[in-house]
Amino acid sequence: MSDNRWSANRRTFVKTAGAAGAIGLAGCSGNGGTSGETDGTPTAQFILNPAEADVEIEQQYQPMFEYLESEVEVEIEADRAESYTATLQSMRNDQGEIADISPSAVIAGEDVIDVVGIRIAYGAAQYFSTITTTPDSGIESLSDLEGELIYMGDILSVSGTLVPLTVLQDAGLDVGSAPDGDANDFNAEYSDHTTAREQMVERDDVMAATTGAFSSAPYVPQAQFEEMSQDFVDISAEYEGAGDEIESSGTELQLLSVSDPLPRAPLATRSSWDSPVKSELEEAILNVSEDDLSHGDDYDGEPLWFTGVQEGSIDDYDPIATVLDELGLEFEDLS
């Protein structure tokens, strides 16, 4: 880390995260990510962070790319990284200039990236993590998960893994050295939010899934959020649509926990990027509107999940640093 803002007593990600970084970086698509010029026009590589496996994120982000190109004389080239770790590694290795990055990577890469702003979803710059089970699982509380298999998100996912681990720890379960090692009181598998939710539904041996509310809320009856979290009701962009997919999908989930509000993921630029278009792009990102981020009527894919960007800084992610401290984690080997 570049300073002592956070506890030096965290253990380091060596085994899982280090391997994920090496593998994920090799899988980053595109032309290698170095900025340059195309027909005299500066180019900027935009690294996309994969949160859900079933979303065509390049298409999802197309309105953002078109908006930036309309505001700044630049050509945006998109790369989808293979993991949260690979997103940060791409920035660290000068393979990207702009990134859709996870909150945990802000802490890991404080000497690599500049936080431009926090993404806003329908008026909310905060979001929530959930732990869910299926109604017929027999799991009634977090303590019932002792000895069971839990499916989690990416190991660097704040809402899919890191915050749920603190919730489980607060409930009295021994999380051991998870997520880069084994938990002592339960077993865990890791992937992405969608996969975690689907594996729990499809597999009899998976007793719970830890995901962001954006993945779980459509399958959880709204009344369960009302009973468990007034903050979720008041703040969450997902509250209004809670339970909307139950009837059409035939899938209903049971809520076990809802986290405190978390700062949404930021958009960031590479600190070492020395280009006159950097400041122009940062200004354009902060000025983007919901209309700018909307697709045309003929688009039938997933819409872009955020509706604006609120100016932010690394200080906004102090709650994430607290989560890392609670788990005794240090991302020094990635940063």
Disulfide bonds with the S-S distance in Angstrom:
none
